[in-house]
Amino acid sequence: MENTRTIKRIHPKQQLCMYLFELTYQKRRALFNPLVSCLFLCILSINAQANTRFVEQTQITDSAMFFNGNKVTSKHTENNPKGYDYIFGNALSPHGDCIKVYKHFVFMTWYRGGKNDRHVMLSRLNTQTGMIKTIAFPHRHTGFKGKWWLGETHNTIAVGISPKNDTIHLLYDMHRNGNVKAFEQDYLRYSYSISGAATVTDDEFTLDLFVNSKAGHYKHLSFAGIDDVETTKLLTYPAFFVGNDGDLFMKMRFGYSRNGKMLFARYDGTQWHGYFEFNRMLASEYGSEYNWGLYGDFKYLAGKVRIAFQRRSKNLSDKYLYQNGIYYAYSNDPNGVEQWKDPNGENISLPLTQSELIQIAEPGDWAKTNKKDQVSIVHGFDFTVTDRGDEHFISQVTDLEFDQVINLHTYREVGNTEFITLKHDLGGQLYASGNDVYLIGLQDGRVNIAKAKGGSGNFEQVYQHNKGPKFDKGVLYVSEGKAYYYLKQATGKGDTRNLYLQVFELH
């Protein structure tokens, strides 16, 4: 927490002295200005906390798919008759890029449970009428490498809305599907709507809004305008974001964890353009010491396409079990194709080969251990940029040797050249609203909201929810000063769980 000044109660004799000093303007000003400044700051702090408030809660479903069985290895093949076994994590709803706010609608994706159902679902909440309408798609979660009875949390359902024609776009159930023989004609799971579908009336929000495929399952094997089939077959981690001019961007990872690349495409309201590569695979053949993959995100922030990620290197002898570092770059091109810059504004060429050129911090330095594979960095990474250009990043380091979890905040005020990293004690997702930065996550199972001024290092808690259900997983979206938190209830029975949307006013 930042240090705060306090106002001491003034003794009556001091009040008399103050009155006498009023005879001279300069002396009065010198005496009162520090006191008035302190009082003003306190009032601002109180108002900030008062303006952050809970707005409403809506239950989205009581039947979201949940993996209630055992965590198994990738070599496992048996179907557990007593539960829904899984490979990585136990919750696929909500997960990934599963919530978007567009006009007065909130769009949320989820898989319907239980184990024998698994259908792709899209819910739309009309905040003006309070009505939730849900569309069930024919596709069912195909599990790990086609083994439908093994849950696979890479296979998220991403939703994007194009402001240019109000179309809805869904990408789902994708983890290098082209490697699975059974998916030779099912490697891309892409559904899209007709124009205007996002804003139809509640009664009109049905599956008929989506363009059907020849096979009758509403899944399409390509993006109109892109014919790179070999790339399309190996895509993972789909997500959407919107640029300043209304173009819809789609980002994916291609390849593998230690030899992968990030790419994106752009939809102009008529067709897709892409793919555009950020980095190069087989980097060791082009000057990098090792091959590497990346875990992070493209975002459109403060008028620019930006990328931030943590690197997973093919170096298997260092202290890092998985990722290391924070790497960051941005483009001055509204389409993100050209004019890419390193963190200091120097030109870089794409596809990038040497990740060191854009590294801004090394979270692993905060761990005590130097032993092989004892620094684990896989959770808690996010970034945002304020309207004026302050850059903020959070990361989490686990020191396996000393059993220590370290949360870090790395930031740079606009106009400065150096990044600063501090420890902090909160987790969650980062969002900027104007020139303020919010860190929003779960604490004791309920929503906690912390705030920092853009370009400053310490977050101050401004709200802690204290009633209603408790949650253990959530995905956040912030729009026009409101936080929309899509949450999974922590408790439940069997292979389904309850999902809720909670809305909070930030300022």
C-alpha positions in Angstrom: 0.0 0.0 0.0 1.1 3.6 -0.6 1.9 5.6 2.5 -0.9 8.0 3.4 -0.7 11.2 5.4 -3.1 11.8 8.3 -4.6 15.0 9.7 -3.9 15.6 13.4 -6.5 17.3 15.6 -5.6 21.0 16.1 -5.3 22.3 19.6 -7.3 25.5 20.5 -4.1 27.5 21.1 -2.9 26.5 17.6 -6.2 27.7 16.2 -5.6 31.1 17.8 -2.1 31.2 16.3 -3.5 30.5 12.9 -6.0 33.3 13.3 -3.2 35.8 14.1 -1.2 34.6 11.1 -4.1 35.5 8.8 -2.8 39.0 9.0 -0.2 38.2 6.4 -1.3 36.3 3.2 2.0 34.6 2.6 2.3 33.2 6.1 -1.3 32.0 6.0 -0.7 30.3 2.7 2.5 28.6 3.9 0.7 27.3 7.0 -2.5 26.0 5.4 -1.4 24.6 2.0 0.1 21.3 3.3 -3.0 20.8 5.5 -5.4 21.5 2.7 -3.5 19.3 0.2 -3.6 16.4 2.7 -7.3 16.9 3.3 -7.9 17.0 -0.5 -6.0 13.7 -1.0 -8.0 12.0 1.7 -11.3 13.2 0.2 -10.2 11.8 -3.2 -9.3 8.5 -1.6 -12.7 8.2 0.1 -14.5 9.2 -3.1 -12.6 6.6 -5.1 -13.6 3.8 -2.7 -17.2 5.1 -2.6 -17.5 5.1 -6.4 -16.4 1.4 -6.8 -19.5 -0.6 -6.1 -21.4 -3.8 -6.8 -24.1 -3.4 -9.5 -25.8 -6.7 -10.0 -25.4 -10.5 -10.3 -27.0 -12.8 -12.9 -26.9 -16.6 -13.0 -26.0 -17.7 -16.5 -26.4 -21.4 -16.1 -26.5 -24.3 -13.6 -25.2 -26.8 -16.1 -21.7 -25.8 -17.2 -19.4 -28.7 -18.0 -16.9 -29.6 -15.3 -14.2 -32.3 -15.1 -14.9 -34.0 -11.8 -12.7 -37.0 -12.3 -9.0 -37.6 -11.9 -6.1 -35.6 -13.4 -4.3 -38.1 -15.8 -1.3 -38.1 -18.1 -1.4 -37.6 -21.8 -0.8 -41.4 -22.2 -4.0 -42.2 -20.4 -6.7 -43.7 -22.7 -9.3 -45.3 -20.4 -12.8 -43.9 -19.9 -13.6 -43.5 -16.2 -17.2 -44.6 -15.6 -17.3 -42.8 -12.3 -16.2 -39.3 -13.4 -14.9 -37.0 -16.1 -11.1 -37.4 -16.1 -8.9 -34.6 -17.5 -5.4 -33.8 -18.7 -4.5 -30.2 -17.6 -7.1 -28.3 -15.5 -10.6 -29.3 -14.4 -12.6 -26.2 -15.6 -13.2 -25.2 -19.2 -16.1 -22.9 -18.4 -15.4 -20.0 -18.1 -11.9 -20.0 -19.7 -10.0 -18.1 -22.4 -11.6 -15.3 -24.4 -15.1 -16.2 -23.3 -16.8 -12.9 -22.6 -17.4 -9.7 -24.6 -19.4 -6.6 -24.0 -20.9 -4.9 -27.1 -23.4 -2.0 -26.8 -25.9 -3.1 -24.2 -25.3 -6.8 -24.6 -22.9 -9.2 -22.8 -21.8 -12.3 -24.7 -20.6 -15.4 -22.8 -19.5 -18.8 -24.0 -19.5 -22.1 -22.2 -19.7 -25.8 -22.6 -22.9 -27.5 -21.4 -22.4 -30.5 -19.1 -22.2 -33.1 -18.1 -19.7 -35.5 -19.6 -22.2 -37.0 -22.1 -23.4 -33.6 -23.3 -20.5 -31.2 -23.9 -22.2 -28.9 -26.4 -20.9 -25.4 -27.3 -23.1 -22.7 -25.9 -23.4 -18.9 -26.5 -25.4 -16.8 -24.0 -26.4 -13.2 -24.5 -27.5 -11.0 -21.7 -29.5 -8.0 -22.7 -28.8 -5.5 -19.9 -31.8 -3.3 -20.9 -34.4 -6.1 -20.7 -32.5 -8.4 -18.3 -33.2 -11.3 -20.7 -30.6 -14.1 -21.2 -30.9 -16.0 -24.5 -28.7 -19.0 -25.1 -27.9 -20.7 -28.4 -26.7 -24.4 -28.4 -24.5 -25.4 -31.3 -24.3 -28.9 -32.6 -20.5 -29.3 -31.8 -19.5 -31.2 -28.7 -16.2 -30.9 -26.9 -13.9 -33.5 -28.5 -11.6 -33.9 -25.6 -7.9 -34.6 -25.6 -6.7 -35.6 -29.1 -10.2 -36.9 -30.0 -10.7 -38.8 -26.8 -14.0 -37.1 -25.8 -14.0 -38.7 -22.3 -10.8 -36.8 -21.4 -11.2 -33.1 -20.6 -8.9 -30.7 -22.4 -8.7 -27.1 -21.1 -6.8 -25.8 -24.1 -10.1 -26.1 -26.1 -11.7 -22.7 -25.1 -14.6 -21.0 -26.9 -13.6 -17.5 -28.0 -16.2 -14.9 -29.0 -15.7 -11.7 -31.0 -18.1 -9.1 -32.3 -17.4 -7.0 -35.5 -18.6 -3.4 -35.0 -18.5 -2.9 -38.7 -21.5 -5.2 -39.4 -22.6 -6.6 -36.0 -21.5 -10.1 -36.8 -20.7 -12.7 -34.2 -17.6 -14.9 -34.6 -16.8 -18.0 -32.5 -13.6 -20.2 -32.5 -13.6 -23.2 -30.3 -12.3 -26.7 -29.3 -8.9 -26.2 -31.0 -5.5 -27.5 -29.9 -3.4 -28.4 -33.0 -6.4 -30.4 -34.4 -4.6 -31.1 -37.6 -2.4 -33.6 -35.8 -5.4 -35.8 -35.1 -6.4 -38.2 -37.9 -10.1 -38.1 -36.9 -10.1 -34.3 -37.5 -8.9 -34.3 -41.1 -12.1 -32.5 -42.1 -12.7 -30.9 -38.7 -9.5 -29.1 -37.8 -11.0 -25.6 -37.6 -14.1 -25.0 -35.5 -15.2 -21.6 -36.8 -18.8 -20.3 -36.6 -20.0 -16.9 -37.7 -23.3 -15.1 -38.0 -25.1 -13.0 -40.6 -24.8 -9.2 -40.4 -26.7 -7.6 -37.6 -26.9 -10.7 -35.5 -25.3 -9.3 -32.4 -28.0 -6.7 -31.8 -31.2 -8.5 -32.8 -34.2 -8.6 -30.3 -34.3 -11.2 -27.6 -36.8 -13.3 -29.5 -34.7 -13.3 -32.7 -31.5 -14.5 -31.0 -31.4 -18.1 -32.3 -29.1 -20.5 -34.1 -30.7 -19.4 -37.4 -28.6 -16.2 -37.2 -25.4 -18.3 -37.9 -24.3 -19.3 -41.4 -24.6 -23.1 -41.7 -21.9 -25.2 -43.4 -22.3 -27.8 -46.1 -22.1 -30.5 -43.5 -24.9 -29.0 -41.5 -22.9 -28.4 -38.3 -22.3 -24.6 -38.6 -18.5 -25.2 -38.6 -16.3 -23.8 -41.4 -12.8 -25.0 -42.3 -11.4 -21.7 -43.4 -11.6 -17.9 -43.0 -12.9 -16.0 -46.0 -9.8 -14.4 -47.6 -7.2 -16.8 -46.0 -6.2 -20.0 -47.8 -3.2 -21.1 -45.7 -4.6 -24.5 -44.8 -1.4 -25.9 -43.2 -1.3 -23.0 -40.7 -5.0 -23.3 -40.0 -4.6 -26.9 -39.0 -2.3 -26.3 -36.1 -3.9 -23.3 -34.3 -4.4 -23.0 -30.5 -5.5 -20.4 -28.0 -8.0 -18.4 -30.1 -9.0 -14.9 -29.1 -10.5 -11.7 -30.6 -10.0 -8.0 -30.1 -11.2 -4.8 -31.9 -9.0 -2.0 -33.3 -9.8 1.7 -33.2 -11.3 1.7 -36.7 -13.7 -1.2 -35.9 -11.7 -4.0 -37.5 -11.9 -7.3 -35.7 -8.6 -9.0 -35.0 -8.2 -12.7 -34.3 -5.0 -14.0 -32.7 -3.7 -17.6 -32.3 -0.7 -19.6 -31.4 0.8 -21.9 -34.1 3.0 -24.8 -33.3 4.4 -26.0 -30.0 5.2 -24.8 -26.5 9.0 -24.5 -27.1 8.9 -23.9 -30.8 5.8 -21.8 -31.6 4.8 -18.5 -33.0 2.0 -15.9 -32.5 0.0 -14.8 -35.4 -3.0 -12.7 -36.1 -5.6 -11.9 -38.8 -7.9 -9.0 -39.4 -11.6 -8.9 -40.4 -12.6 -5.7 -42.2 -16.3 -6.4 -42.2 -16.1 -8.2 -45.5 -13.2 -10.7 -45.4 -10.2 -11.8 -43.3 -6.6 -10.7 -44.0 -3.7 -12.7 -42.8 -2.0 -14.6 -41.4 0.6 -12.1 -40.0 3.4 -13.6 -38.0 5.0 -11.9 -35.0 7.9 -14.3 -34.4 9.7 -17.1 -36.2 9.6 -20.8 -35.5 12.9 -22.7 -35.5 14.6 -19.6 -34.2 17.8 -21.4 -33.5 18.4 -21.7 -37.2 18.2 -17.9 -37.6 20.5 -16.6 -34.9 18.7 -17.4 -31.6 20.6 -19.6 -29.1 17.5 -21.8 -28.7 14.2 -22.4 -30.2 11.4 -20.8 -28.2 7.6 -20.5 -27.9 5.5 -17.8 -26.2 2.7 -17.5 -23.8 0.9 -14.1 -23.8 -1.4 -12.0 -25.8 -2.0 -9.4 -28.5 -4.1 -6.5 -27.4 -5.3 -3.2 -28.9 -4.4 -0.6 -26.2 -4.1 3.2 -26.2 -4.4 3.2 -30.0 -1.8 0.5 -30.9 -1.6 -3.2 -31.5 0.7 -4.5 -28.7 2.1 -7.9 -27.7 3.4 -9.0 -24.3 4.4 -12.6 -23.4 6.6 -14.9 -21.4 9.0 -17.1 -23.2 9.3 -20.9 -23.1 12.8 -21.8 -24.3 14.2 -25.0 -25.6 17.0 -24.6 -23.0 16.4 -27.5 -20.8 19.4 -27.0 -18.4 18.6 -23.7 -16.8 16.6 -23.0 -13.6 13.3 -22.3 -15.5 10.9 -25.2 -15.6 8.6 -23.5 -18.0 8.6 -19.7 -18.9 10.9 -16.9 -18.1 11.0 -13.1 -18.7 8.6 -10.4 -19.8 8.8 -9.5 -23.5 7.0 -6.5 -25.0 6.6 -4.7 -28.3 4.1 -2.5 -30.2 3.2 -1.3 -33.7 2.5 2.2 -35.0 0.6 0.6 -37.9 -3.2 0.5 -37.1 -3.3 -2.9 -38.8 -0.3 -4.2 -36.9 1.4 -5.4 -40.0 4.4 -3.0 -40.1 6.2 -0.4 -38.0 6.9 -2.7 -35.1 8.9 -1.2 -32.2 10.9 -2.5 -29.3 10.0 -1.1 -25.8 12.3 1.9 -26.4 10.7 2.8 -29.7 13.5 1.3 -31.9 12.5 -0.5 -35.1 12.4 -4.3 -35.1 11.9 -6.6 -38.0 9.2 -9.3 -38.1 9.1 -12.2 -37.8 11.2 -11.7 -34.7 13.9 -14.2 -34.0 15.8 -13.0 -30.9 13.4 -12.4 -28.1 16.1 -10.7 -26.0 15.6 -7.6 -28.2 12.3 -6.9 -26.5 12.8 -8.2 -23.0 11.9 -5.7 -20.3 12.2 -7.7 -17.1 13.1 -11.1 -15.6 10.7 -12.2 -12.9 12.8 -15.3 -12.2 15.5 -13.1 -10.7 13.2 -12.7 -7.7 13.4 -16.4 -6.8 16.2 -17.5 -4.4 16.8 -20.8 -6.1 19.4 -21.4 -8.9 18.8 -25.1 -9.2 17.7 -26.7 -12.4 13.9 -26.6 -13.1 13.1 -25.0 -9.8 11.6 -21.7 -11.1 8.0 -22.2 -12.3 6.3 -19.4 -14.2 3.0 -20.4 -15.7 0.3 -18.4 -14.0 -0.7 -14.8 -13.3 0.7 -12.9 -16.4 -1.2 -10.0 -17.8 -0.6 -6.5 -19.2 -2.4 -3.2 -19.9 -1.7 0.4 -21.0 -3.5 3.5 -19.9 -5.0 6.0 -22.3 -2.0 8.3 -21.9 0.5 5.5 -22.4 1.6 4.1 -18.9 2.5 0.5 -19.3 1.8 -2.1 -16.6 2.5 -5.9 -16.3 1.9 -8.5 -13.6 3.6 -11.8 -13.3 3.9 -14.7 -10.8 6.9 -16.7 -9.9 6.9 -20.0 -7.9 10.2 -20.9 -6.3 9.9 -24.7 -6.0 13.0 -25.2 -3.9 11.9 -22.8 -1.2 8.1 -23.2 -1.7 7.5 -19.5 -2.3 5.0 -17.7 -4.6 6.0 -14.2 -5.6 3.6 -11.8 -7.3 5.3 -8.9 -9.2 4.1 -5.7 -10.8 6.3 -4.2 -13.5 5.5 -0.8 -14.8 6.7 2.3 -16.6 5.2 5.8 -16.5 4.8 7.4 -19.9 7.9 9.4 -20.9 10.3 7.3 -18.8 12.7 4.8 -20.3 13.2 2.3 -17.4 10.8 -0.2 -16.1 10.4 -0.7 -12.4 9.4 -4.0 -10.7 7.8 -4.3 -7.2 6.4 -7.1 -5.2 2.6 -7.0 -4.5 0.2 -9.3 -2.7 -2.8 -9.5 -5.0 -3.7 -11.5 -8.1 -6.1 -11.2 -10.9 -6.4 -9.5 -14.3 -5.2 -6.0 -15.3 -7.4 -3.4 -17.0 -6.9 0.3 -17.6 -9.8 2.6 -17.5 -8.8 6.1 -18.6 -5.5 6.7 -16.7 -6.3 4.4 -13.9 -5.2 0.8 -13.6 -7.3 -1.9 -12.0 -6.2 -5.3 -10.7 -9.3 -7.4 -10.3 -9.3 -10.9 -9.0 -10.7 -13.3 -6.4 -9.8 -13.1 -2.7 -11.4 -15.6 -0.3 -13.6 -16.7 -3.2 -15.1 -13.3 -3.9 -14.3 -10.4 -6.1 -11.5 -8.0 -5.0 -10.7 -4.8 -6.8 -7.5 -2.8 -6.4 -6.5 0.4 -8.1 -3.3 2.3 -9.0 -2.8 5.5 -10.8 -1.2 5.0 -14.2 2.6 4.9 -14.0 2.6 4.2 -10.3 3.6 1.0 -8.6 1.4 0.2 -5.6 -2.2 -1.0 -5.8 -4.7 0.1 -3.2 -7.7 -2.1 -2.5 -10.9 -0.1 -3.2 -13.5 -2.9 -3.0 -14.0 -6.4 -1.6 -17.2 -8.2 -2.2 -18.5 -10.0 0.9 -21.7 -11.8 0.2 -23.3 -14.3 -2.1 -21.7 -17.4 -3.7 -18.0 -18.1 -3.5 -16.0 -18.6 -6.7 -12.7 -20.3 -7.7 -12.3 -19.2 -11.3 -13.3 -16.2 -13.4 -12.7 -14.3 -16.6 -12.9 -10.5 -16.7 -14.0 -7.9 -19.2 -14.0 -4.1 -18.6 -16.1 -1.7 -20.7 -17.0 1.9 -20.2 -16.0 2.0 -16.5 -17.7 -1.3 -15.5 -16.1 -4.6 -14.7 -18.0 -7.7 -16.0 -16.7 -10.7 -14.1 -17.8 -14.1 -15.5 -17.4 -16.6 -12.6 -17.6 -20.3 -11.8 -19.0 -21.2 -8.4 -16.5 -23.1 -6.3 -18.8 -25.7 -4.9 -21.0 -28.2 -6.8 -21.7 -31.8 -7.4 -20.9 -34.1 -10.3 -19.8 -32.9 -13.7 -21.7 -29.6 -13.9 -21.2 -26.2 -12.1 -23.0 -22.9 -11.8 -21.8 -19.8 -13.8 -22.6 -16.2 -12.8 -22.0 -12.8 -14.1 -21.2 -10.1 -11.6 -21.0 -6.4 -12.6 -19.1 -3.7 -10.7 -19.0 0.1 -11.3 -15.3 1.2 -11.2 -15.7 5.0 -11.1 
